[in-house]
Amino acid sequence: MIQAALERLKQGGLVAFPTETVYGLGADALNPEAIARVFAVKGRPASNPLIVHVADASMARQVVAEWPPEAERLARAFWPGPLTLVLPRAPHVPPDVTAGGDLVAVRQPDHPLTLELLRAYGKPLVGPSANRSGGVSPTTAAHVRSEFREDEVLVLDGGPCRGGIESTVLLVGPPAVILRPGLIGPDELGLEVATEGGPSGASPGQLDKHYAPRTRTVGIQAEDWPLEGRVALMSQHDLDPPAAVFLSMPADPHGYAEQLYARLREADASGCDLIAIVVPTQSGHVWDALRDRLRRATS
């Protein structure tokens, strides 16, 4: 399957690959025609930049104009893993990758199959989530296959994604700014970091409506229950009266993250008129990242 994927990439085609976060829609990050195909197949706005996936820090340095000591420290500490670093773009990186901006987002994913693919291909790959733009991110190969035809996208099946939500995106700075919250929090990074501000358009995942099911979806508090109609309810606690469809969510943040997108897809396929999500109230950076995804999914 790796060989077929390599041939597809060399021809400017698209390959969906697994990561520890979600499945990515891969294409040669230095091939403008392949990048245009990613935007066209996803229906992605040209203003929404792409993350470049690399095999290691050496490959990362090929797509950035600067690689400061802070970037080296962070890469050594968190790569491979769910941390994306935003740095000045190297001139040869096609501007469509960065939505015309001067900054490029780069990370080394933590999945053996995709690292094997990157090393064998020898060049970086863009990898936005492998789904139609604005929809629920895919965390299994079956999710990807439900979105695209085989002639559009070759899917590498690496099993379910264990992280479940997208990477933390960090503008290395100075000043350092978290542009998208994720599984790695500001307290873990070992530097002073802001959670607001930074240049607009430098990170994906900033659209007001994102990660959204087709079915109308709302965020509620437990005291808002019950709602009228046929409702699919996602909650950490069963509520009375019973919902038409009840999808139990884990009490721990990493378990919740791992299941979130699969549960949203299950709720979307239930035939209900409404999806209601009891928004978790626990504190912690992963819960903050989850609330960010839920806010955009229910926008």
N, C-alpha and C positions, 0 to 999 in steps of 0.2 A: 504493500500500500504506500510506503514511503516513496518508492520509485515512481509510482503513478503520480503522486503528489508533486514530486520534483519536475516531472515532465509537464504537468499542468502549469506550474509556476513559470517554467522556462518559456512557455508559449504565451505568457501574459494572462493566464487564467487564474481562477480563484480556488482556494483550498481552505476549508474550515478546519481549524485545529483546536485541540483542547488546551486549556490552561487551568491553573488552580483556582481561577476566578470564574470566568465564563468562557464559552467557545468563541474564538475569534475568526473573522472572515479575512483570510490571509491573501496577500498579493505582494509582488515584488515592490518594495518601498522606493526603488529608484527607477521604476518603469512608469512614466506618466500615463500610458494607455491602460496599464493594469490598474492603476489608481483610479482612473476615470471609470473603469468597469465596476470597481467597488462602490463608488457613489451611485452609479446607475442602477446596479442590482439591488442595493439596499433602499434606493430612493432617499438617500441621505442629503441634507442641505449642504451646499458647498461651503457654508460658513462654519461647519462643524468639523474640527480637525481630527486627525487620526493619530493613534499611538503607534510608534514604530517598535517592533519586537526584535530583540537581538539575542544572539547566542551567549554573549559575555560582554564584559566592559570594553574589551578591545574592539568589538564590532560597534558598540555604542559610540566610541570615540570617532568612528568613521562618519557619523551622521550629525555630529555637533561641531560648532565652530570653536567652542571652549569646553574644557573638561577640568573644572576647578578642583582643588583638593577636597572640598566638601562633597562633590559628586563622587569622587573616588571613595571617600569614607562611607557614604551612604550605600553605594553599590556593594562594597565589601560586606557591609553589615546586613543588607536586606535582599540582595540578589543571589540566586533567583528567588523571586517572591513578589507580592502584590504591592510594590511601590514603583510608581512611574515618576521619572525625573524630567522636569521641563528646563531646557537649556537653549542657548542660541543655536539656530539652525545652520548647518553647513551649507555653503552655496549650491552644491550639486544635488541637494535634496529637493525634489520637485515641490514648488510652492503649494500645489493642491493638497499635499500631505498636511500642511500647517494652516490651511484655509487662508493662504496668502500672508501669514504672519512670519515674524522673524524668530519665533521660538518653536522648538520641536519637542514632543513628548516621547520618551524612550523608556523601555523596561525589558528585563530578562524574565520571561515567564517560568514558573516552577512546575513543569510537567515534562517527564522524560521523553515522551513521544514528540512533542513540539521542539524540545531542545535538539533531539536527533535530527528533525527536519531542518531546523535553522543551521545546524553545523554542516549538514550534507549540502544544503543549498549555498551556503557560504556568503549570503547577503541578507540584509535585514528585510523583514516583512511588516507591512502594516497589518493591523488586526483589530478593527472595530468589532463589536459584538455581532455574531453571525445570525442576524435577524433583520426583518424589515425595520426601517428607521422609525424610532419612537415607540416600538413595541417592547414586549417583555423579552429580556435577554435570555439566551439559551444556555442551559447547564447540562444538557445531554446531547448526544449525536442525533437522537430521534427528534429533539426540538428543532435542530438545524434542518433536518430532512423534511420536516413539516412546512418549512418556509421556502425552500428553494428546490428547483429541479436538479437532477444529477448532472445534466449538461451545463447548468449554471455554476454549480459549486460541488467540488469533490470533498467529501467529508471524511476526515480521519477520526475514527472512533477511539477515544481514550477513556471512556467511561464517564460517570458523573463527575462534575466539578465539585471539589470538596470545599472551596471557599464560598462560592455562591453569589457574591456581589463583586463589582468591579474594583480595580486597584485604587489605592490612594494616589492622587496626583499632586506632586509637590513642585512648585516653582522654586528652584534651588536658591535663587536670589544672589546677593542680598537685595531687599529683605526676602526671607523665605516665607512662602505662603502656600497653604493647602488649598488647591483649586477645586479638588473633589475629595470628599471624605471617603474612607474605605476601611479595610481591615487593619491597617497600621495607623495608629493614632499619633497626635502631636507629641505626647509625653514620651513616646518610644524613640523619637528621631534623634534626640541628643543635641538639639539646637533650638534656639528661640524661633518660634514659628507663629505666624498669624493664620487664622482660619477664615478671614475675610479679606477682600481686596485682591490685588494682583490684576494683570491685564485681562481684559475681556477677550474671549475667543481663543485663549491659549490652551484650553483643556476641553475634551469631550465631556458629556454628561452634565452640561450646564443648561440644557433646554428646559423651559418651564414644564413642558409636558414630555415625559420620557418614561420608559419602562412600563408602558400602559397597556392593559388588556383592551380588547375590542369592546367588551361589555362595560357599561358605565360603572365606575368604581369610586367609592367614597371612603374616607377615613372617618372613624367615629370613636367615641369613648364608650366604655361599657354601659354607662348610664343612658346613652342614646338608644339602646336596644329596648324593644323591638322596632324594626322598620317594616313598612308595608310592602306587600308584594312577595314574589318568589326571590329569595335572597340567598346568595352563597356567602357564608360568614367565615372569615378567617380570624381566629382569636386564640390567645393562650389559655382561655377559660371557656368552657361550655356555658352558654347562657340560656335562660328560659324566657319565652317559649323556644323550642328547638327551631333552628333555621331549616330552610328547605335543603340546604347542603351545608354541612359543617366541616371545616378544614382546621384541624388542631395545629397550632403553631408551638414550637419549642419554647421553653422558658429561658434557655441560655442563648446568648447573642450569636455565637458561632453556629449553633444548630439552627437558629432562626434564619441566619444568612444563607446557610447551605440549602434550605428548603424554600426560601421565599419565592424565587421565580418559578419553580416547578409548581408550587401551590397556586400562584397566580394563573398559570396556564391551565391547571386543573379546574379552577374556579371559572375561567373563561369558557371552558369546554362543557360546563355543567348544564347549560341551557337556561340558567337563571337570568332574571331581568336586571339584577343589580349584584355587584360584589361589594360587601362591606368589610372593612378591615379595622379591627380594634387596634388602634395605634399603640404600640408598647410605650411605656412611660419610664422604663428603667434608665439609669444613668450609665455612661461609659461611651467611649469613642465608637465602638461597633454599633451600639444602639443609635448613636447620632447619625452614623452612615446609613443605617437602615431607615431611620425616619426621613432622611434626605431622599432615598429611593421611593418611599411610600408617598411623600409629599408630591413628587413629580408624577408618580403613577396615578394619583387621585386628582391631579390638577384639572 
